[in-house]
Amino acid sequence: MVTYNTAFEQRQYMAISLKAAKFYLEKAAMMPLP
């Protein structure tokens, strides 16, 4: 049984992970590859 709080936390975690992934992808794109 999944509580509302757990589902909410999971959604928050997913949103933060997506933001972090986007941020790192943009940073990697700006950095010259060796």
Buried (B, 14 or more C-beta within 10 A) or exposed (E): EEEEEEEEEEEEEEEEEEEEEEEEEEEEEEEEEE
